[in-house]
Amino acid sequence: MILSVLAYVLLSLVVGFVGRNSRVGFVGAFVLSLLLTPIIMGLAYLVAEPRKSP
């Protein structure tokens, strides 16, 4: 049980790291991956375009 929760949080952190250059940033990506599951958010960030730099 504890290992499953730890794995879930670690995957959410990875998704947050991947989404750090998106519109919602690291914290937003991390929270959304906690709420929606890291797999769904990870796939969303893989197909989304990166944020354009000014």
FENGI-V631000 format. One record per residue. N is the residue number from 0. PSI is psi in degrees with one decimal (NA if undefined). Layout:
# FENGI-V631000
n psi
N PSI
N PSI
This chain:
# FENGI-V631000
n psi
0 -51.5
1 -37.5
2 -36.7
3 -43.9
4 -41.3
5 -42.4
6 -39.7
7 -45.3
8 -40.2
9 -41.2
10 -36.9
11 -37.7
12 -40.0
13 -43.4
14 -38.8
15 -40.5
16 -42.4
17 -37.7
18 10.5
19 -26.0
20 11.4
21 -179.3
22 -36.5
23 -16.5
24 -173.9
25 -49.9
26 -43.6
27 -43.0
28 -39.2
29 -47.6
30 -43.1
31 -36.8
32 -29.7
33 -38.9
34 -39.1
35 -4.3
36 139.1
37 -31.1
38 -45.3
39 -46.8
40 -37.5
41 -43.2
42 -38.1
43 -41.4
44 -24.9
45 -33.2
46 -13.8
47 152.4
48 145.5
49 156.4
50 139.2
51 134.4
52 139.3
53 NA
